[in-house]
Amino acid sequence: MNTPADDLRINAIRFLAVDAVQQANSGHPGLPLGAAAAAFALWTRHLRFNPADTAWFDRDRFVLSAGHGSALLYALLHLTGYDLTLDDLKAFRQLGSRTPGHPEYHHTKGVEVTTGPLGQGFANAVGMAIAEAHLAAIYNRDQTIVDHHTYVLAGDGDLMEGVASEAASLAGHLQLGKLIVLYDDNKVSLAAATDVTFTEDVRERFEAYGWSTLEVGPESSNDVEALDRAIAQAKADTLRPTLIAIRTTIGYGSPEAGTYKTHGEPLGKNMEATRKALHWDYPPFTIPDEPAAFFKETGAKGAGLQAEWNARYDAWKAANPELAAQFERARDGKLPADLPWPTFTEENGSVATRDAGGTVMNAIAAALPELLGGSADLDPSTKTYLKGQGDLQPGNYAGRNIHYGVREHGMAAASNGIAIHGGLLPFSATFFNFLDYLKPALRLAALNQIREIFVFTHDSVFLGEDGPTHQPIEQLAMLRATPNVIDLRPADALETLEAWTYAIQPKTGPSVIVLTRQKVPFLGARDAAVTRGAYVLHEPDGGVDLILIATGSEVHLAVDAAKLLAAKGTKARVVSMPSWKLFDAQDDAYRASVLPADVKARMSIEAGATIGWHKYVGDRGIAYGLDHFGTSAPAPAIAQEYGFTPEHIADVAAGLLANV
């Protein structure tokens, strides 16, 4: 099997990882012990990376989807020369360390994506492979500048989660031949052996998805040559993604190897026995000279690989100067100097905001080639299809419309991977109520502070006859409670334009644009200060008696209610508040100018949950909304039933003013 030198090197990985877990008295030693040989074969014989430049564009991507095994990744990063010290490993899982319990993007150099919630990393990697295929189709000419693989280390838990199944099905359809998954097939989960719940033939399932599958049996799961051959065979199949099922032994070398007891607890009393079984006669955190030199040399090879690529890139750039300028601008997250934004007026602006959103996207698409994405089989309804930009399909990876199918969770997680890969600005779209299907991926987009756009249409009970199963109530509140997510619910076509203008900006944090199914009136030419979160849309003459604050399709109701109140002598200011987060980020003076403290009579109007609105309306104000589910009926009937008419809003506001 292995040479003594390779065994020593693999054990160096194993014991750096388990020593870190032991020192923290917290973590998962089982995966590093069992999967170290597979990781060693990949990192030292196949993975193209340069520790000196973690942003090298054409590096291979390695995703540890089984993020609980983070100590394995940290050991590899340290050994191969990334900016991760031995002291960092000794501080594993401690406050402020660069070695948190699960790998975090932006936090640790060499970590490609935040993983931990199982299945997410797998789906992110599908997005990365989509990005590689698309960029290669767009930019490769006589010289190839985009040509890399995406590798995943995944466990049983990843493959049990539905998000991985959604993403795997999509990857098989798209024939993503540069996606290779090393499946840590150890037959053990956190609580028991997998045979209590997970007895399917995983290889046959993936073959049904359109994947190539290979197997490395238990007798070869620590054999570097066998693992090397399997990875090489996977790379040779360029027309299908590949799953390599490696029958590892969780906690390899431990007295409790092969059992769930080694999954998520330090080795403790079994540490010395494990050292003895694997012939590791070194104190904790000790790396023998030969493995240290070998791994250092392995990492140093990356500089040469990148130098070769740099020379090829220079030749490509000289031959394709305009294409190179586009590539570098998109890679660096910058926008073109000018974009052909559409103009909305009284004549063309009274439309559903989903239609306005589609108009905006298509107006800028040709000038913003990095914009790509798709919806969960809902393009005709979400209006997010990029006309004339082609469909991303096998044989046409240059297409910019991705047909995700009815796979909301996989769509959002893959979109995260596209964004993190670099060089692209992805969007994904579905009905707002189905945010619930993709929330874990959106949460990770927020945690990663990824520049991407989520488009949610059919934003309220006013979508009508489809009824409460499709009518969002609590989703806006959930979005607003999620850190780093910018919520944007525009009131008309002009605010929709401004929302898109904001969302594409080079910045961190995902943006969410929430749009109507039904038509809404154009609210007039104006400075629609969406980027400030809220602004005064209508100001009465001669002072302000009360303030009506509304979002989205309810803003025009507030305007009409203000007119009814004015006819009765009540002066109502109307504030459009498309984004809580952006408004809260403004300075005190601006916020006070929009919502002055001396006007106590305030009423918010939104066809959704009222939680949180008292921050803006105060203790004396009214948060008018829906704290119950909707019903199946035409939108006008729903508006009458739930009191979302100008007349009823004016009556409620008048009652408020009388009691303040």
Buried (B, 14 or more C-beta within 10 A) or exposed (E): EBEEEBBBBBBBBBBBBBBBBBBBEBBBBBBBBBBBBBBBBBBBBBBBBBBBEBEBBBBBBBBBBBBBBBBBBBBBBBBBBBBBEBEBBBBBBBEEBBBBBBBBBBEBEBBBBBBBBBBBBBBBBBBBBBBBBBBBBBBEEEBBBBBBBBBBBBBBBBBBBEBBBBBBBBBBBBBBBBBBBBBBBBBBBEEEBBEEEBEEEBBEBBBEBBBBBBBBEBEBBBBBBBBBBBBEBBBEBEEBBBBBBBBBBBBBBBBBBBBBBBBBBBBEEBBEBBBEBBEBEBEBBBBBEEBBEBBEEBBBBBBEBBEEBEEBBEBBBEEBEEBBEBBEBBBEBEBBEEBEBBEBEEEEBBBBBBBBBBBBBBBBBBBBBBBBBBBBBBBEBBBBBBEEBBBBBEEEBBBBBBBBBBBBBBBBBBBBBBBBBBBBBBBBBBBBBBBEBBBBBBBBBBBBBBBBBBBBBBBBBBBBEBBBEBBBBBBBBBBBEBEBBBBBBBBBBBBBBBBBBBBBEEEEBBBBBBBBBBBBBBBBEBEBBBBBBBBBBBEBEEEBBBBBBBBBBBBBBBBBBBBBBBEEEBBBBBBBBBBBBBBEBBEEEBBEEBBEEEBBBBBBBBBBBBBBBBEBBBEEBBBBBBEEEBBBBEBEEBBBEBEBBBEBBBBBBBEBBEEB
